[in-house]
Amino acid sequence: MALKSTIFRAGLAVADIDRGYYRDHALTLARHPSETDERMMIRLLAFALNADDRLEFGRGLSAEGEPDLWRRDRTGAVEQWIDVGLPDERDVRKACGRSREVLVYAYGGRAAALWWAKAGPALARQDSLTVREVPAEASRALAGLAARTLTLQCTVQDGHVFVADGERSVAVELRTLKESQRQRRLP
């Protein structure tokens, strides 16, 4: 018998001063049985950093060839493809061919560094790709905020990111491994 996804509900208030984006989002996240709290919270962070009315969660781990998040235009064409973790280099290149903008939020400490050392040279030629690393201590601290019902505030100012749940606050200093040549934007 297959295990079912666990449903999480998140109220997310985004104050992205850098983009001039201020909005509250009521989100439902389905956490695959093999997904960790850390990965789920990085998906939520990726949503907050790229929040838009058309940004939506993909089926993630349960669907091959689909991103963790994506934004499509009104015709269904993919404008923004977002993956978290350490995706296969071939999958990232495919995504670059399917979308105007591709973002990868890598995490995992030493594993992320090893992944980038291996995949980085091949991905350097992808003009539409941006790769950012979430430091291990920040991703672990975000995992500590995970709960079945979340109320979070995410503030972005001058490239600095703060995520808070009312009691605790996590500063996330993203490290840019590769910046898109098509559109330079933070975070």
ABEGO torsion letter per residue (X at the ends): XBBBBBBBBBBBBBBBAAAGBBBBBBBBBBBBAABBAAAAAAAAAAAAAABBAABBBBAEAABBGBBABBBBBAAGBBABBBBBEBBBAAAAAAAAAABABBBBBBBGEAAAAAAAAAAAAAAAABAABBBBBBBAAAAAAAAAABBABBBBBBBBBGGBBBBBAGABBBBBBBBBABBBAABBBOX
